Amino acid sequence: MLKNFKTDWLSNIRGDLLAGMVVALALIPEAIAFSIIAGVDPKVGLYASFSISVVIAFTGGRSGMISAATGAMALLMITLVKDHGLEYLLATTVLTGVLQVLAGYLKLGNLMRFVSRSVVTGFVNALAILIFMAQLPELTDVTWHVYAMTAAGLGIIYLFPYLPIIGKLIPSPLICIVGLTIFAIMFNIDVRTVGDMGDLPDTLPIFLWPDVPLNLATLWIVLPYATALAIVGLLESMMTATIVDDLTDTSSDKNRECKGQGIANVFTGFLGGMAGCAMIGQSMINIKSGGRGRLSSLAAGMYLLLMVVFLGPWLKQIPMAALVAVMIMVAIGTFSWRSITDMRKHPLSTNIVMLSTVVMVVVTHNLALGVFVGVLLASLFFANKISRMMVVRHDDAQSNHCEYRVIGQVFFASADKFIDSFDFKTVQDSVTIDLSTAHFWDVTAVSALDKVVIKFRREGSDVTLIGMNEATRTIVDKFGVHDKPEEVERLMAGH
């Protein structure tokens, strides 16, 4: 326990504290923007980002990952806020957290093993594209100063690390933000700033019980939204955790992360914030700025609150061009460029899954739908591939006896092929079906076996099944009808 504490909290203090500052600065405009999307006051998103970042630092299952208010969640809140108001949003946030905690205890995080690598790659590439597209409004119909400052910011981000000694001590995105802010103030450059995004809160958050009636009518209003938020939040968090696992070559506890996200959202609802989840963009900023431990998430949340409440006048002067440069860096770093060259050597089905995930996420801006389509396609391709590997071989050297040997997996996708592999026209006195190298997986497979046995018996053949493994025998005994005389008689009679 003590070893884990040192690893999570004390192994990278300087890197986590500096990375947390960069993340906090990048969180401010995004939290404000997401609040505007949801139709609530900017402080709702800012309080949420503070609360979630701090709580998840203690309760989450993935150190170094940043969670806060997100655009994917904000999109699901628009109708709720418009129809019922802020108080119902806070109640929904609390219920979202409760559902996520239940998901953690039900170990739904284990479902991530069904998400293929091609889906994860498509998810990453889609988010990189969305992050870049989100910066385009800041680069459209603007003066040349904005382009110059953005280019300068990118130059600082990529070149500063090459400076001897100091380049490794301070995150280059932090230098970019501070340097361009000082430059814009000194030369009085007229560019869009954080202050133009919306008003920053000037008070600390306080505990609030959502002012809604505690009855079934309220539950029916908030439950559909809470369910959708819980699913999208967990899905994005699990996917982001998988990506951070790869970046840091470490593992995470997905079920603990589900519980942690839920606890964070419950606290957030009572502090006047909106529901949130893991953020791949901010997590990438954190990792690339040197953040690795839980301290980085805690620091990001604390810095965020202290800066917006006590340093608001200074924060308002940060040019958006500096933050755009940071986010472009994140988009470039997030995109899996190798996936483009790998398309030449990967199977067509893998490329289709990856590209379908990208297109669905980018077109709909719905992360859950994109991943669902990717997983569905991957499952269909896998089922088709496994079904084609099932073969039935036969030996009819004896004129009155034929032996069939089934090799492979028999399930819903290969059941028809299994039936079609037998010769029912040639009459045999006896037929042996060897299942020692086969496995029957579902009711459809058992039904196919019943059909084969009964068809042979209709032709007057004596059928013997041999070699069933224990799992196959269990499902055949439970659902099969070929060894039940009354069922066989009914089927052979055509009823």
C-alpha positions as CSV (number, residue, x, y, z in Angstrom):
1,M,0.0,0.0,0.0
2,L,2.8,2.4,0.9
3,K,4.7,1.6,-2.3
4,N,1.6,2.3,-4.4
5,F,1.1,5.6,-2.5
6,K,4.7,6.7,-3.3
7,T,4.3,5.7,-6.9
8,D,1.0,7.4,-7.4
9,W,1.7,10.6,-5.5
10,L,5.4,11.2,-4.8
11,S,7.4,9.7,-7.6
12,N,7.1,12.7,-10.0
13,I,6.2,15.7,-7.8
14,R,7.8,18.5,-10.0
15,G,6.6,17.0,-13.3
16,D,3.0,16.5,-11.9
17,L,2.8,20.0,-10.5
18,L,4.0,21.7,-13.6
19,A,1.9,19.5,-15.9
20,G,-1.1,20.3,-13.7
21,M,-0.6,24.0,-14.3
22,V,-0.6,23.6,-18.1
23,V,-3.7,21.4,-17.9
24,A,-5.5,23.9,-15.7
25,L,-4.8,26.8,-18.1
26,A,-6.1,24.7,-21.0
27,L,-9.2,23.6,-19.1
28,I,-10.5,27.1,-18.6
29,P,-11.7,28.0,-22.1
30,E,-12.9,24.5,-22.8
31,A,-15.0,24.4,-19.6
32,I,-16.5,27.7,-20.5
33,A,-17.2,26.5,-24.0
34,F,-18.8,23.3,-22.8
35,S,-21.0,25.3,-20.4
36,I,-22.2,27.5,-23.3
37,I,-23.0,24.3,-25.3
38,A,-25.1,22.9,-22.5
39,G,-26.8,26.2,-22.0
40,V,-25.6,27.0,-18.5
41,D,-23.5,29.6,-16.8
42,P,-19.7,29.2,-17.3
43,K,-19.2,28.7,-13.6
44,V,-21.1,25.4,-13.9
45,G,-18.5,23.9,-16.2
46,L,-15.6,25.5,-14.3
47,Y,-16.8,24.1,-10.9
48,A,-17.3,20.7,-12.5
49,S,-13.8,20.6,-13.9
50,F,-12.4,21.5,-10.5
51,S,-14.5,19.0,-8.6
52,I,-14.0,16.1,-11.0
53,S,-10.3,16.6,-11.3
54,V,-9.8,16.7,-7.6
55,V,-12.0,13.8,-6.6
56,I,-10.9,11.5,-9.4
57,A,-7.3,12.0,-8.2
58,F,-8.2,10.0,-5.1
59,T,-10.8,7.6,-6.5
60,G,-9.9,6.9,-10.1
61,G,-8.2,3.8,-11.4
62,R,-5.8,5.5,-13.9
63,S,-3.1,7.8,-12.6
64,G,-2.1,10.7,-14.9
65,M,-5.5,10.8,-16.6
66,I,-7.4,14.0,-16.5
67,S,-11.2,14.1,-16.1
68,A,-13.4,17.2,-16.2
69,A,-16.4,18.7,-18.0
70,T,-16.5,17.5,-21.6
71,G,-18.1,18.4,-24.9
72,A,-19.5,14.9,-25.4
73,M,-21.4,15.1,-22.1
74,A,-22.5,18.7,-22.7
75,L,-24.2,17.8,-26.0
76,L,-26.4,15.3,-24.1
77,M,-27.6,18.0,-21.6
78,I,-28.9,20.6,-24.0
79,T,-32.5,19.4,-24.1
80,L,-32.7,18.8,-20.4
81,V,-31.4,22.3,-19.5
82,K,-33.7,23.9,-22.1
83,D,-36.8,22.0,-20.9
84,H,-36.2,21.8,-17.1
85,G,-33.4,24.1,-16.1
86,L,-30.2,23.9,-14.1
87,E,-31.6,22.2,-10.9
88,Y,-32.6,19.2,-12.9
89,L,-29.2,19.1,-14.5
90,L,-27.6,18.9,-11.1
91,A,-29.9,16.1,-10.0
92,T,-29.1,14.3,-13.2
93,T,-25.4,14.7,-12.5
94,V,-25.8,13.0,-9.1
95,L,-27.8,10.2,-10.6
96,T,-25.3,9.8,-13.4
97,G,-22.6,9.3,-10.7
98,V,-24.7,6.7,-8.9
99,L,-25.2,4.7,-12.1
100,Q,-21.5,4.8,-12.8
101,V,-20.7,3.5,-9.3
102,L,-23.1,0.7,-9.8
103,A,-21.4,-0.1,-13.2
104,G,-18.1,-0.3,-11.3
105,Y,-19.4,-2.8,-8.8
106,L,-21.0,-4.8,-11.6
107,K,-17.5,-4.9,-13.2
108,L,-18.7,-3.5,-16.5
109,G,-15.2,-2.1,-17.0
110,N,-14.2,-5.6,-18.0
111,L,-16.2,-5.2,-21.2
112,M,-13.3,-3.1,-22.6
113,R,-11.6,-6.4,-23.6
114,F,-14.2,-6.7,-26.4
115,V,-13.0,-3.4,-28.0
116,S,-10.5,-4.3,-30.7
117,R,-7.3,-2.4,-31.3
118,S,-8.7,-1.1,-34.7
119,V,-11.6,0.5,-32.8
120,V,-9.3,2.2,-30.3
121,T,-7.1,3.5,-33.2
122,G,-10.2,4.8,-35.0
123,F,-11.4,6.4,-31.7
124,V,-8.0,8.1,-31.2
125,N,-7.8,9.4,-34.8
126,A,-11.4,10.7,-34.7
127,L,-10.8,12.6,-31.4
128,A,-7.6,14.1,-32.9
129,I,-9.6,15.3,-35.9
130,L,-12.3,16.7,-33.6
131,I,-9.8,18.5,-31.4
132,F,-8.3,20.1,-34.5
133,M,-11.7,21.0,-35.9
134,A,-12.6,22.7,-32.6
135,Q,-9.8,25.1,-33.1
136,L,-10.9,26.2,-36.5
137,P,-13.4,28.9,-35.3
138,E,-10.5,30.6,-33.6
139,L,-8.6,30.7,-36.9
140,T,-11.4,31.8,-39.1
141,D,-12.0,35.5,-40.1
142,V,-9.2,36.7,-37.8
143,T,-6.3,39.1,-38.2
144,W,-2.8,38.0,-39.2
145,H,-1.7,38.5,-35.6
146,V,-3.6,35.4,-34.6
147,Y,-1.9,33.2,-37.2
148,A,1.5,34.6,-36.3
149,M,0.9,34.0,-32.6
150,T,-0.4,30.5,-33.2
151,A,2.7,29.7,-35.4
152,A,5.0,31.2,-32.8
153,G,3.2,29.1,-30.1
154,L,3.8,25.9,-32.1
155,G,7.4,26.9,-32.6
156,I,7.9,27.3,-28.8
157,I,6.2,24.0,-28.0
158,Y,8.3,22.0,-30.4
159,L,11.6,23.8,-30.2
160,F,11.8,24.7,-26.5
161,P,12.5,21.1,-25.3
162,Y,15.8,21.2,-27.3
163,L,17.2,24.0,-25.2
164,P,19.9,22.6,-22.9
165,I,19.0,22.0,-19.2
166,I,15.9,24.3,-19.0
167,G,14.2,22.7,-21.9
168,K,13.7,19.5,-19.9
169,L,12.7,21.3,-16.7
170,I,9.7,23.3,-17.7
171,P,6.9,22.0,-20.0
172,S,7.0,23.8,-23.3
173,P,3.2,24.3,-23.5
174,L,3.4,26.3,-20.2
175,I,6.2,28.5,-21.7
176,C,4.0,28.9,-24.8
177,I,1.0,30.2,-22.8
178,V,3.0,32.4,-20.4
179,G,5.3,33.8,-23.1
180,L,2.5,34.7,-25.6
181,T,0.4,36.2,-22.9
182,I,3.3,38.5,-21.8
183,F,4.0,39.4,-25.4
184,A,0.3,40.2,-26.1
185,I,0.1,42.5,-23.0
186,M,3.4,44.3,-23.6
187,F,2.6,45.1,-27.2
188,N,-1.1,45.6,-26.7
189,I,-2.0,43.2,-29.5
190,D,-5.7,43.0,-30.2
191,V,-6.6,39.3,-30.3
192,R,-9.3,37.2,-28.8
193,T,-8.6,36.3,-25.2
194,V,-10.0,33.9,-22.5
195,G,-12.0,36.8,-21.1
196,D,-14.0,37.0,-24.3
197,M,-15.2,33.4,-23.8
198,G,-17.4,34.3,-20.8
199,D,-17.3,35.6,-17.2
200,L,-15.2,33.7,-14.7
201,P,-16.6,33.0,-11.2
202,D,-15.3,35.1,-8.3
203,T,-16.5,32.8,-5.4
204,L,-15.7,29.3,-4.2
205,P,-18.3,26.6,-4.9
206,I,-20.6,25.7,-2.1
207,F,-22.6,22.5,-1.3
208,L,-26.0,22.6,-3.0
209,W,-28.8,20.1,-2.7
210,P,-30.6,20.2,-6.1
211,D,-33.9,22.1,-5.7
212,V,-36.1,19.5,-7.3
213,P,-39.1,17.5,-6.0
214,L,-38.0,14.1,-4.6
215,N,-40.6,11.9,-6.3
216,L,-41.0,9.5,-9.2
217,A,-42.0,12.2,-11.6
218,T,-38.5,13.8,-11.2
219,L,-36.9,10.4,-11.5
220,W,-38.6,9.7,-14.9
221,I,-37.4,13.1,-16.1
222,V,-33.7,12.7,-15.2
223,L,-33.3,8.9,-15.6
224,P,-33.0,8.8,-19.4
225,Y,-30.5,11.6,-19.4
226,A,-28.5,10.2,-16.5
227,T,-28.4,6.8,-18.3
228,A,-27.1,8.3,-21.5
229,L,-24.6,10.4,-19.6
230,A,-23.4,7.5,-17.6
231,I,-22.8,5.3,-20.7
232,V,-21.1,8.0,-22.7
233,G,-19.0,9.1,-19.8
234,L,-17.8,5.6,-18.9
235,L,-17.2,4.7,-22.6
236,E,-15.0,7.8,-23.1
237,S,-13.2,7.3,-19.8
238,M,-12.5,3.6,-20.5
239,M,-11.2,4.4,-24.0
240,T,-9.0,7.2,-22.7
241,A,-7.7,5.0,-20.0
242,T,-6.7,2.4,-22.6
243,I,-4.9,5.1,-24.6
244,V,-3.0,6.4,-21.5
245,D,-2.1,2.8,-20.6
246,D,-0.4,2.5,-24.0
247,L,1.4,5.9,-23.8
248,T,2.8,5.2,-20.3
249,D,3.3,1.5,-20.7
250,T,1.4,0.9,-17.5
251,S,-2.0,-0.7,-16.6
252,S,-5.1,0.7,-15.0
253,D,-8.1,-0.7,-13.0
254,K,-11.1,-0.1,-15.3
255,N,-13.7,-1.1,-12.7
256,R,-12.1,1.3,-10.1
257,E,-12.2,4.0,-12.8
258,C,-16.0,3.4,-13.2
259,K,-16.5,3.9,-9.5
260,G,-14.2,6.8,-9.4
261,Q,-16.0,8.6,-12.2
262,G,-19.3,8.0,-10.4
263,I,-18.1,9.3,-7.1
264,A,-16.6,12.4,-8.8
265,N,-19.9,13.1,-10.6
266,V,-21.9,12.7,-7.3
267,F,-19.7,15.3,-5.6
268,T,-19.9,17.6,-8.6
269,G,-23.7,17.5,-8.7
270,F,-23.8,18.7,-5.1
271,L,-21.2,21.4,-5.8
272,G,-23.2,23.0,-8.6
273,G,-21.3,21.4,-11.5
274,M,-22.3,19.5,-14.7
275,A,-21.4,15.8,-15.3
276,G,-18.1,15.0,-16.8
277,C,-15.7,12.3,-17.7
278,A,-12.1,11.6,-18.8
279,M,-10.7,14.0,-21.5
280,I,-8.3,12.6,-24.0
281,G,-7.0,16.0,-25.0
282,Q,-6.2,17.2,-21.5
283,S,-4.8,13.8,-20.7
284,M,-2.5,14.1,-23.7
285,I,-1.4,17.5,-22.5
286,N,-0.7,16.2,-19.1
287,I,1.3,13.2,-20.3
288,K,3.3,15.3,-22.8
289,S,4.0,17.9,-20.2
290,G,5.5,15.3,-17.8
291,G,2.5,14.4,-15.7
292,R,2.3,10.8,-14.6
293,G,0.9,10.5,-11.1
294,R,-2.4,11.3,-9.3
295,L,-0.9,14.6,-8.1
296,S,-1.1,16.0,-11.6
297,S,-4.9,15.6,-11.6
298,L,-5.2,17.0,-8.1
299,A,-2.9,19.9,-9.0
300,A,-4.9,20.7,-12.2
301,G,-8.2,20.9,-10.3
302,M,-6.7,23.1,-7.5
303,Y,-4.9,25.4,-9.8
304,L,-8.0,25.8,-11.9
305,L,-10.1,26.9,-8.9
306,L,-7.5,29.2,-7.5
307,M,-6.8,30.8,-10.8
308,V,-10.4,31.5,-11.9
309,V,-11.4,32.8,-8.4
310,F,-8.3,34.8,-7.4
311,L,-6.4,35.4,-10.6
312,G,-9.4,36.1,-13.0
313,P,-8.2,39.5,-14.2
314,W,-4.9,37.9,-15.3
315,L,-6.4,34.8,-16.8
316,K,-8.7,36.9,-18.9
317,Q,-5.7,38.3,-20.8
318,I,-4.4,34.9,-22.1
319,P,-4.7,35.0,-25.9
320,M,-6.8,32.2,-27.3
321,A,-4.0,31.8,-30.0
322,A,-1.7,30.4,-27.3
323,L,-4.3,27.8,-26.2
324,V,-5.1,27.0,-29.9
325,A,-1.4,26.2,-30.4
326,V,-1.4,23.9,-27.4
327,M,-4.5,22.1,-28.7
328,I,-3.1,21.7,-32.2
329,M,-0.1,20.1,-30.6
330,V,-2.4,17.7,-28.8
331,A,-4.2,16.9,-32.0
332,I,-1.0,16.2,-33.8
333,G,0.3,14.0,-31.0
334,T,-3.0,12.2,-30.5
335,F,-3.4,11.1,-34.1
336,S,-1.9,7.7,-34.8
337,W,0.1,8.5,-37.9
338,R,1.4,5.0,-38.1
339,S,-2.2,3.8,-38.7
340,I,-2.0,5.4,-42.2
341,T,1.1,3.4,-43.3
342,D,-0.2,0.3,-41.5
343,M,-3.2,0.2,-43.7
344,R,-1.1,-1.3,-46.5
345,K,-0.3,-4.4,-44.4
346,H,-3.4,-4.7,-42.3
347,P,-6.4,-6.8,-43.5
348,L,-9.2,-5.0,-45.3
349,S,-11.6,-5.7,-42.4
350,T,-9.3,-4.0,-39.9
351,N,-9.1,-0.9,-42.0
352,I,-12.8,-0.8,-42.5
353,V,-13.4,-1.0,-38.8
354,M,-10.9,1.8,-38.1
355,L,-12.2,4.1,-40.8
356,S,-15.8,3.5,-39.9
357,T,-15.1,4.4,-36.3
358,V,-13.4,7.6,-37.5
359,V,-16.1,8.6,-39.9
360,M,-19.0,7.9,-37.5
361,V,-17.4,9.9,-34.6
362,V,-16.4,12.8,-36.8
363,V,-19.8,13.1,-38.6
364,T,-22.0,12.6,-35.6
365,H,-19.7,13.9,-32.8
366,N,-21.1,11.0,-30.9
367,L,-18.3,9.0,-29.3
368,A,-20.6,6.2,-28.1
369,L,-22.2,5.7,-31.5
370,G,-18.8,5.6,-33.2
371,V,-17.4,3.0,-30.9
372,F,-20.6,1.0,-31.1
373,V,-20.4,0.9,-34.9
374,G,-16.7,-0.1,-34.7
375,V,-17.3,-2.9,-32.2
376,L,-20.3,-4.1,-34.2
377,L,-18.3,-4.3,-37.4
378,A,-15.3,-5.9,-35.7
379,S,-17.6,-8.5,-34.2
380,L,-19.3,-9.3,-37.6
381,F,-15.9,-9.6,-39.3
382,F,-14.6,-11.8,-36.6
383,A,-17.7,-14.0,-36.6
384,N,-17.5,-14.3,-40.4
385,K,-13.8,-15.2,-40.2
386,I,-14.3,-17.9,-37.6
387,S,-17.3,-19.4,-39.4
388,R,-15.2,-19.9,-42.6
389,M,-12.7,-21.9,-40.6
390,M,-15.2,-24.6,-39.7
391,V,-15.0,-27.6,-42.0
392,V,-16.6,-31.1,-42.1
393,R,-14.6,-33.9,-43.6
394,H,-16.1,-37.3,-44.4
395,D,-14.9,-40.8,-45.1
396,D,-17.2,-43.1,-47.0
397,A,-14.8,-46.0,-47.8
398,Q,-17.4,-48.4,-46.6
399,S,-20.6,-48.6,-48.7
400,N,-23.0,-48.9,-45.8
401,H,-21.2,-46.6,-43.4
402,C,-20.0,-43.0,-43.5
403,E,-18.0,-41.1,-40.9
404,Y,-17.9,-37.3,-40.7
405,R,-15.3,-35.4,-38.7
406,V,-16.3,-31.8,-37.7
407,I,-13.4,-29.4,-37.2
408,G,-13.8,-25.8,-35.8
409,Q,-16.4,-23.7,-34.1
410,V,-20.1,-24.2,-34.7
411,F,-22.3,-21.2,-33.8
412,F,-24.9,-19.0,-35.4
413,A,-22.7,-17.8,-38.2
414,S,-21.4,-21.3,-39.2
415,A,-24.6,-23.3,-38.5
416,D,-25.9,-23.2,-42.1
417,K,-22.5,-24.2,-43.5
418,F,-22.4,-27.1,-41.0
419,I,-25.8,-28.4,-42.2
420,D,-24.8,-28.0,-45.9
421,S,-21.6,-30.0,-45.4
422,F,-23.5,-33.3,-45.0
423,D,-24.7,-35.6,-47.8
424,F,-28.3,-36.6,-47.0
425,K,-29.0,-38.0,-50.5
426,T,-26.7,-41.0,-50.3
427,V,-28.4,-43.6,-48.2
428,Q,-26.2,-45.2,-45.5
429,D,-27.0,-47.8,-42.9
430,S,-25.0,-46.0,-40.3
431,V,-23.4,-42.6,-39.9
432,T,-20.8,-41.5,-37.3
433,I,-20.3,-37.8,-36.6
434,D,-16.9,-37.2,-34.8
435,L,-17.1,-34.0,-32.7
436,S,-13.8,-34.4,-30.9
437,T,-12.2,-31.4,-32.8
438,A,-15.4,-29.2,-32.7
439,H,-17.1,-26.9,-30.2
440,F,-20.7,-26.0,-30.2
441,W,-21.3,-22.5,-28.7
442,D,-25.0,-21.6,-28.8
443,V,-28.6,-22.8,-29.3
444,T,-28.4,-22.2,-33.1
445,A,-25.5,-24.6,-33.3
446,V,-27.3,-27.2,-31.2
447,S,-30.4,-26.8,-33.5
448,A,-28.2,-27.4,-36.5
449,L,-26.9,-30.6,-35.0
450,D,-30.5,-31.7,-34.3
451,K,-31.4,-31.1,-37.9
452,V,-28.5,-33.1,-39.2
453,V,-29.2,-36.1,-37.0
454,I,-33.0,-36.0,-37.7
455,K,-32.4,-35.7,-41.5
456,F,-30.1,-38.8,-41.5
457,R,-32.7,-40.7,-39.5
458,R,-35.4,-39.8,-41.9
459,E,-33.3,-41.5,-44.6
460,G,-33.1,-44.6,-42.4
461,S,-29.5,-44.1,-41.2
462,D,-28.4,-45.0,-37.6
463,V,-26.6,-41.9,-36.3
464,T,-23.9,-42.0,-33.6
465,L,-22.3,-38.9,-32.1
466,I,-18.8,-39.3,-30.6
467,G,-16.1,-37.1,-29.1
468,M,-18.1,-34.3,-27.6
469,N,-16.1,-32.2,-25.1
470,E,-17.7,-31.5,-21.8
471,A,-18.9,-27.9,-22.7
472,T,-20.5,-29.1,-25.9
473,R,-22.1,-32.1,-24.2
474,T,-23.6,-29.7,-21.6
475,I,-25.2,-27.4,-24.1
476,V,-26.4,-30.2,-26.3
477,D,-27.9,-32.1,-23.4
478,K,-29.7,-28.9,-22.3
479,F,-31.1,-27.7,-25.6
480,G,-30.8,-30.6,-28.0
481,V,-33.9,-32.6,-29.1
482,H,-32.4,-35.4,-31.3
483,D,-32.2,-37.8,-28.3
484,K,-35.7,-37.0,-27.0
485,P,-38.0,-39.6,-28.7
486,E,-41.2,-37.5,-28.5
487,E,-39.5,-34.4,-30.0
488,V,-37.9,-36.5,-32.7
489,E,-41.2,-38.1,-33.6
490,R,-42.9,-34.8,-33.8
491,L,-40.2,-33.3,-36.1
492,M,-40.0,-36.3,-38.3
493,A,-43.7,-36.2,-38.7
494,G,-43.4,-32.7,-40.0
495,H,-45.3,-31.0,-37.2
